[in-house]
Each structure stands twice: as structure tokens, then as C-alpha cells.
Amino acid sequence: MKKIISILTLITLVSLMSCTSDSTDDSGQGQTDQFDRGAMLVNWADNIIIPSYEAFDVEAKALNAAAAAFVATPDTSTLGTLRTAWESAYFSFQNVELFDIGKAEEVRYSYRLNTYPTNATEITSAVESGNYDLALPSAVDAQGFPALDYLLFGLGDSDAEVLAFYTTDANAENYKKYLSDITGSIEQLTTTVLADWKNSFRGSFVSNTSSSASGSVDKLANDYIFYYEKLLRAGKVGIPAGIFSNEVLPQTVEAYYKEDLSKALLLEALNATQNFFNGKAYKGSATGASFKAYLDYLNTIKNGSDLSGLINVQFDAARAKANTLNSSFVVQIETNNDALLETYNELQRNTILMKIDMLQALDISVDYVDADGD
């Protein structure tokens, strides 16, 4: 989806100055900031990020194993098991996609695992020719979870039609190899990113407490806001609903071929972003130092209320609106796109609260180019 968003950035000529905040009174501005950034970084790394990657690593390995079993014996049973493993891993991935820092950024992790819509024509060409390199930037929209969505659900209207591509089709062996290469890539990339966190990167991340553009807090804050604004708000909801175009684009929904997962994936991602804001551990209900705690420490007030409380209220409002949607965003767009637009509006309100009010309070500058008008 980042590929789509980058195109939209070129054609949507709206000034960043249209981002505005109303009546913000950041009471902590101007005082000496003694908040323990190191404790927050430790909580992020040890209780949220690394455990999230560990859980997803298990899912990625299970997905690759299910793919191997399917390739060895492609039948209804192994196809069903593989589909279940894909869905489970896709949900788990929603909890790590927001951490595009360190090795993940270096290997283009989220690009390679979740660029959608997938390019079915490119996939077919790669399978038929047997000539492809998943590491190339041009291949990001022909791999990852969206490509598996097509290969497991989009090749036919029935299990028998899908299975034919892996059994009797002239390119059956190539289809099986391509499928295996994709799941193998997901596992290998995840192993690489997790190993880096558990070895060298964790130490450098938690020790870099600098209050500057190169500090870990500033960098991850920007990655977090970028994820929420561009991949969650715009990618999962805004682009399909037609916010950035002259028409609705149902073919751009996440998990397009599975059809009934788009809402559930949005809710999982929304939960992950709110939990991170509150410093909630990936396992259990414990909370630690976080954006919320930082804002509370600074006594950040907006319109007479704690900014952290307003952000959480808005997360809840967006979730409540999303819960009213059809499980398939394709169906939602076709039957009542206004409801999807209303969900976008609720998500948008938190874009302003976090990107403008929160970052101003924390004295963090936005480090990415933006032209969609927020």
C-alpha cells in the first residue's frame, strides 16, 4: 500500500500547512523535561516490540511449514490448513508492521510483507517464466501476505479451481515454488529482523535517549505516526473509500480475495496502535512508560482536557465506528460507503491529535514528506 500512497503524494497537491490544531494549551511547554526516555525505550523494546516479533516469528514459521505441507500434498485438507496459517499470521503481523525502524527499515520489511493491492499480472508472469527476484524493489507488490491472498483465494471460485493450479496446471510446479518462495521470504525476513532486535539493535535503541531527530524516541514516534496516518488511516480505509481519488477503489482493500478479513485486520491494527500509545505489554495487561505517560508527565492539556485522554477517547470512537462496518470492506463500499467514510473521519481526528498536538508537546518534528492535507 505504500506504493499507492507514494503515487497519491505526487498527485495530491495539498499543503502541509492545512494541518491545524485548535486551542491547544500545552502546559508542559517551556519547562525542563526530565521524563525518563530511557525507561520508555526499554518498555517499548522489551515488553512490546521484541515480544510482538517473537510471536509473529512463530506464526511465520508455522505459515512456511503449512506451505511446505501443501506443496508436498496439495489437497483440500492442506489448503485449508495453509489458509488458516496465513490468516493467523496476517493478524499477528498487524502488531509488528508499525515498527519500521532498524533492520526492518533496512530490508524494507513492511513493503515486502504487506504492499497491496497485489499485482496479479506480475505474479502470473513470474510464475510462468520462473524468472523473478523477490528482493528487487519492483517485486514488492508480488509477494507477502497480499500475494498469498491471491494465490490461496483468488485463482478460482472454488477449492477445486484453486487446487488445479497446483496439481494439473501446466505451471503447477512453478506455482508451488513461487508460493514456497513467498512464505520462505516472510520467515527469513522476520528471523533477520528479530535477531537484530535481540542482538545489537536493542542495546543501541534503548541507549539512544537523545531528544533530537536522530534519537530513538523521535525516530520511532515518526514511524508510529506515519504508520497510523498512511498505512492504517489511508491504506486500510481512506484509499478504498475514495478519499484520495474521484471514485471508490474496492480493489485496493486489504485481503481483497479473502473478502471477509478487511474489517478484522483494521481492528487488530487499531488495537496495536492504541496499546503502543498506552505502553501496554504485548503479553498481559501491564503498562509501562509510554507516549501517554510522557504527555501526562508534561501535563499536556487541550481544550481543558488531558491530551492523552482525548487520544484514547478518539481511539475508542474510531473502533466503535469500525465495529459497525461489514466484515468485507468491498461489500461495505458497494452497499454504504458513507459508513466507511465516517470511520475514516474518526481515524482522521486522531491523526491531528497525535501528529500535531502530541508531537508539538513532545517537541518532535515530523521527518517525512506529507501532502495529503491530513
C-alpha positions in Angstrom: 0.0 0.0 0.0 3.0 2.3 0.5 3.4 2.2 -3.3 -0.1 3.5 -3.8 0.4 6.2 -1.2 3.6 7.4 -2.8 1.8 7.9 -6.1 -1.0 9.8 -4.4 1.6 12.0 -2.7 2.7 13.1 -6.2 -0.8 14.0 -7.4 -2.4 15.4 -4.3 -1.1 18.9 -4.1 -2.4 20.0 -0.7 -0.1 22.0 1.5 1.1 20.6 4.8 0.0 24.0 6.2 -3.6 22.7 6.1 -2.7 20.6 9.2 -4.1 22.7 12.0 -4.6 22.3 15.7 -7.3 24.2 17.6 -6.9 25.8 21.0 -4.0 23.7 22.3 -2.6 24.6 25.6 0.5 22.5 26.3 1.1 23.4 29.9 4.4 21.4 29.8 5.9 23.6 27.1 8.9 25.6 28.4 9.5 23.5 31.5 12.6 21.4 31.9 11.8 17.9 30.6 13.1 15.3 33.0 10.9 12.5 31.7 12.8 9.1 31.7 13.0 8.4 28.0 15.3 5.5 28.7 12.6 3.7 30.7 10.2 4.3 27.9 12.5 2.9 25.3 13.2 -0.2 27.5 9.4 -0.7 27.9 8.9 -0.4 24.2 11.7 -2.8 23.3 11.4 -5.4 26.0 7.7 -5.5 26.6 6.1 -4.6 23.3 8.3 -4.7 20.2 10.5 -7.8 20.8 7.6 -9.9 22.2 5.5 -8.9 19.2 8.2 -10.0 16.8 8.7 -13.2 18.7 5.0 -14.0 18.4 5.0 -13.2 14.8 8.1 -15.3 14.2 6.3 -18.3 15.5 3.4 -17.5 13.1 5.7 -17.0 10.2 7.4 -20.4 10.8 4.0 -22.1 11.0 2.9 -20.5 7.8 6.1 -21.6 6.0 5.6 -25.2 7.4 2.0 -25.2 6.2 3.1 -24.1 2.8 5.7 -26.9 2.7 3.0 -29.5 3.6 0.7 -28.1 0.9 3.3 -28.2 -1.8 4.2 -31.8 -0.9 0.5 -32.8 -0.9 -1.8 -30.2 -2.5 -5.3 -31.2 -1.5 -8.3 -29.7 0.2 -7.0 -30.5 3.7 -3.6 -29.0 3.3 -5.0 -26.0 1.5 -7.4 -25.4 4.4 -4.5 -25.6 6.9 -2.4 -23.2 4.9 -5.2 -20.7 4.6 -5.7 -20.8 8.4 -2.0 -20.3 9.0 -2.0 -17.4 6.5 -4.9 -15.7 8.3 -3.4 -16.2 11.8 0.0 -14.9 10.6 -1.6 -11.9 8.9 -3.3 -10.9 12.2 -0.1 -11.3 14.1 1.7 -9.2 11.6 -0.6 -6.2 12.4 1.3 -6.0 15.7 4.7 -5.5 14.2 4.1 -3.6 11.0 4.2 -0.2 12.9 7.8 -0.7 14.0 9.6 0.3 10.7 12.9 1.0 12.4 16.4 -0.6 12.4 16.7 -3.7 10.3 13.0 -3.6 9.4 13.6 -0.3 7.6 16.8 -1.5 6.1 15.3 -4.7 4.5 12.0 -2.9 3.6 10.2 -5.3 5.8 6.6 -3.9 5.7 6.9 -3.1 2.0 7.8 -6.7 1.2 5.2 -8.3 3.5 2.2 -6.0 3.0 2.1 -3.9 -0.2 -1.4 -4.1 -1.6 -3.2 -4.4 -3.8 -1.1 -7.2 -5.1 -0.1 -7.3 -8.8 -1.8 -10.5 -10.1 -0.4 -9.9 -13.6 3.1 -9.7 -12.3 2.6 -12.8 -10.2 1.4 -14.8 -13.2 4.3 -13.6 -15.3 6.8 -14.5 -12.6 5.3 -18.0 -12.2 5.1 -18.7 -15.9 8.6 -17.5 -16.6 10.2 -18.8 -13.4 12.3 -15.7 -13.5 11.9 -13.4 -10.5 13.8 -11.9 -7.6 11.7 -11.1 -4.6 14.5 -8.9 -3.2 14.0 -6.3 -6.0 12.1 -3.2 -5.2 9.9 -3.8 -8.3 8.7 -7.1 -6.8 7.2 -5.6 -3.6 3.6 -5.9 -4.9 4.0 -9.5 -6.0 4.9 -11.0 -2.6 4.0 -11.1 1.1 0.5 -11.6 2.5 -1.3 -9.9 -0.3 0.3 -12.2 -2.9 -0.6 -15.2 -0.8 -4.2 -13.8 -0.6 -4.3 -14.1 -4.4 -2.6 -17.5 -4.6 -4.8 -19.1 -1.9 -8.1 -17.4 -2.6 -8.0 -15.6 -5.9 -7.0 -18.2 -8.5 -10.5 -19.7 -8.7 -14.0 -19.5 -7.3 -13.8 -22.9 -5.6 -11.3 -25.0 -3.8 -11.1 -27.4 -6.8 -10.3 -24.5 -9.2 -7.6 -23.2 -6.9 -6.1 -26.6 -6.4 -5.9 -27.2 -10.1 -3.2 -24.5 -10.4 -1.0 -26.6 -8.0 -1.8 -30.0 -9.4 -2.9 -30.2 -13.1 -1.9 -26.8 -14.5 1.0 -26.7 -16.9 2.8 -24.4 -14.5 1.8 -26.3 -11.3 5.4 -26.8 -10.2 6.2 -23.2 -10.7 3.1 -22.2 -8.7 4.2 -24.3 -5.9 7.8 -23.0 -6.0 6.5 -19.4 -6.1 4.3 -20.0 -3.1 7.1 -21.6 -1.2 9.5 -18.7 -2.0 7.0 -16.2 -0.7 6.4 -17.9 2.7 10.1 -18.7 3.0 10.8 -15.0 2.4 8.4 -14.0 5.1 10.0 -16.3 7.6 13.6 -15.4 6.6 12.9 -11.6 6.8 11.2 -12.0 10.2 14.0 -14.1 11.6 16.5 -11.4 10.4 14.6 -8.5 12.0 14.0 -10.3 15.3 17.6 -11.4 15.6 18.8 -7.9 15.1 16.5 -6.6 17.8 17.6 -9.3 20.2 21.3 -8.8 19.5 22.9 -5.4 18.6 19.9 -3.2 17.8 18.1 -3.4 21.1 21.1 -2.0 23.0 21.7 0.9 20.7 17.9 1.6 20.6 17.4 1.9 24.3 20.6 3.8 24.9 19.9 6.5 22.3 17.8 8.7 24.6 18.7 11.9 22.8 15.9 14.5 22.4 16.7 15.1 18.7 15.8 13.9 15.2 18.4 11.1 15.5 17.1 9.9 18.9 15.2 6.7 19.2 12.1 8.4 20.7 11.9 10.9 17.8 12.5 8.3 15.1 10.0 5.7 16.4 7.4 8.4 17.1 7.7 9.4 13.4 7.4 5.8 12.3 4.4 5.3 14.5 2.6 8.4 13.2 3.5 7.5 9.6 2.1 4.0 10.1 -1.1 5.3 11.7 -1.6 8.1 9.1 -0.6 6.5 5.9 -0.9 2.7 6.3 -3.8 2.4 8.8 -5.9 5.5 8.2 -5.3 5.9 4.5 -4.3 2.4 3.4 -6.9 0.4 5.2 -9.8 2.8 4.9 -9.2 6.1 3.1 -7.9 4.9 -0.3 -10.6 2.1 -0.7 -13.3 4.6 0.3 -12.2 7.1 -2.3 -10.9 9.8 0.0 -7.9 10.5 -2.3 -9.5 9.8 -5.7 -12.6 10.7 -7.7 -14.1 7.2 -7.2 -14.2 4.4 -4.7 -11.4 1.8 -5.1 -12.7 -1.5 -3.6 -10.0 -3.4 -5.4 -7.4 -1.8 -3.0 -8.8 -3.2 0.3 -6.5 -5.3 2.4 -7.1 -9.1 2.0 -9.2 -8.4 -1.2 -9.5 -12.0 -2.3 -10.4 -13.4 1.1 -13.1 -10.8 1.2 -14.2 -11.0 4.9 -11.0 -10.0 6.7 -10.6 -6.3 6.0 -12.5 -5.1 9.0 -10.9 -7.6 11.4 -7.4 -6.6 10.2 -8.2 -2.9 10.7 -9.4 -3.6 14.2 -6.3 -5.6 15.1 -4.1 -2.8 13.8 -6.1 -0.2 15.7 -5.7 -2.2 18.9 -2.0 -2.5 18.3 -1.6 1.3 17.8 -3.6 2.2 20.9 -1.8 -0.4 23.0 1.5 1.1 22.0 0.4 4.6 22.7 -0.5 3.4 26.3 2.6 1.4 26.7 0.7 -1.9 27.2 2.8 -5.0 27.1 2.2 -7.4 24.2 1.6 -10.2 26.7 -0.6 -9.4 29.6 -2.3 -6.2 30.7 0.7 -4.4 32.4 1.5 -0.9 31.2 4.8 1.0 31.3 6.4 4.3 30.2 4.7 5.4 27.0 3.5 8.3 24.9 0.5 8.6 27.3 2.8 8.7 30.3 5.0 11.2 28.7 2.1 13.5 27.8 0.7 13.1 31.4 4.1 14.0 32.8 4.1 17.2 30.8 0.5 17.9 31.9 -0.5 18.4 28.3 -3.9 19.9 28.1 -6.1 20.5 25.0 -9.4 22.4 25.4 -9.4 21.8 29.1 -8.8 18.1 28.9 -5.7 15.8 29.2 -4.5 15.2 25.6 -3.7 11.6 26.4 -7.3 11.1 27.4 -8.6 12.7 24.3 -6.4 10.5 22.2 -7.7 7.4 23.9 -11.3 8.5 23.6 -10.7 9.0 19.9 -9.2 5.6 19.5 -12.3 4.2 21.1 -14.6 6.3 18.9 -12.8 5.0 15.8 -13.1 1.4 17.0 -16.8 1.8 17.7 -17.4 3.1 14.2 -15.3 0.4 12.6 -17.2 -2.2 14.6 -20.4 -1.2 12.7 -18.9 -2.0 9.3 -19.4 -5.1 7.2 -16.7 -7.7 7.6 -15.9 -7.1 4.0 -14.9 -3.6 3.0 -15.7 -4.5 -0.6 -19.3 -5.1 0.4 -19.3 -2.1 2.7 -18.2 0.2 -0.2 -20.8 -1.3 -2.5 -23.7 -1.0 0.0 -22.9 2.0 2.1 -19.6 3.7 1.5 -20.7 6.6 3.8 -20.1 4.4 6.8 -16.5 3.8 5.7 -16.0 7.5 5.2 -17.3 8.1 8.7 -14.8 5.6 10.0 -12.1 7.5 8.2 -13.2 10.7 9.8 -12.9 9.2 13.3 -9.4 7.9 12.4 -8.5 11.3 11.0 -9.3 13.1 14.2 -6.6 11.1 16.0 -4.2 11.9 13.2 -4.4 15.6 14.2 -4.3 14.9 17.9 -1.2 12.8 17.6 0.7 14.3 14.7 0.1 17.9 15.6 -0.8 18.1 19.3 1.2 15.2 20.7 4.4 15.8 18.6 4.3 19.5 19.5 4.0 18.7 23.2 6.9 16.3 22.9 9.0 18.7 20.8 9.3 16.2 18.0 9.4 17.3 14.4 7.8 15.4 11.6 10.5 13.8 9.4 8.5 12.6 6.4 7.1 14.4 3.4 3.4 14.9 3.6 1.0 16.4 1.1 -2.5 14.9 1.7 -3.7 17.7 3.9 -4.2 15.5 7.0 
